[in-house]
């Protein structure tokens, strides 16, 4: 397997930006577990391991395509669960997504994504 061209996005990264863009247009918050569910196939099989997903989220954040923030600890404590890290697509992310769409066929993804409302 060769190195990817600098500035190009992997199919998983394009899919993440697609879901983030959809969530952003609905003023919904995107977090890792919900994103993993959105990227799973209709039969429930994962398209990527969680480690791969979080590495891709890190790359997209470092590139300025996503911004990330931790939720208020009190919210998680009230619901007796770990804190979530929320992701939003940035203007640069939208530009990168448009460029990726123009250069490659769109990726199919699960439409049953149910993120948290902002």
N, C-alpha and C positions, 0 to 999 in steps of 0.2 A: 504494500500500500504506500503510495507516495504522499508527500506533504501537500497540504491544500494550499491553494493560491492565497496570498495575503489579501485580506479584505473580503474574502468569500465566506459565506455562511454554510455550515453543515445543514443537511435536511432537518435534523432535530432542532437546530437553532432557528431555522425559518419557521418551523411548527410552533416553537415557543413564542416567537414574535407574533405569529398569526393569532394565537390564543390571547396573548397580552393585548393586542390591538382590539380584538373583539371585546375583551373584558373592559378595556378603557373606554370604548365607545358606549358602554352601558354603565359607566361609573361604578364598576365592580372591582374589588380587590383580588389580586391573584397571589396565591401562595403555593409553595412546593407540592403539598399533597394533592390539592385540588388540580394543580397543573398536571401532575402525574395521572390522575383520573381522566382528565381531558385528553391526554395523549394516548391513553390506552385504547386498544381496539374494541370493537363492539362486543366481542366475546370475552372481554375483561382481561385480555393478555396485555402485559406491559410492553410498550415499544422501546423502553430504555430502563436501565436500572436506576435507582434513586441516586447512586453515586455519579452516574453519567449525567443525569438531569441536573444535579446541583453544580457539577463542573461547568456545564453549558450555561447555567444561570450566572455563574461567576464570570465566565468569559464575556457574556453579553453585558453584564454590569460594568466590567472593566473597560469594555469598548464604548461605553456610554449609550448603549441601546436600551438598557433597562435601568431604572433607579430602584433601590431597595431600602426598606425601612422596617424596623422591628415594631411590632404592635405594643401597645401599652401592657405592661405585665399584669395589671389589675384585671384586664379583660380575660386573659388566659386563666388567671387564678380563679376568677368567678366561674368559669366554665370547666375548671379542674382539668386543664390540658396544658401542654407546653406552649410557649409563645410561638407565634407565626411570624415569618419574615414575608412582608408583602412586596410585590414587584409591580411596577408600572412601566409601560413602554414610554420612551422619550421621543422627542421630535426626531433625533438622529436615528432612533430605532425604527420609526415609521418610514424614514427615508431609505434605510437599509432594507426594510421589508419590501418597499415598492421596487427597489433595484433587484432584489432576489426574485420577486414575482415576474419581473420583466425578463430575467435571464433564465428562468427555469419554470417548468410546469408547476402549478400549485399542488401542494401536498394535501392529501385527504386527511381529515381528522374527525374525531368524534364530536358531535354537536351537543352532547349532553352535559357540557361544562356548567357547573352550578357554583360560581364563586360567591364570596361574601359581598354584600352591598356596602358601599362606603358611607 
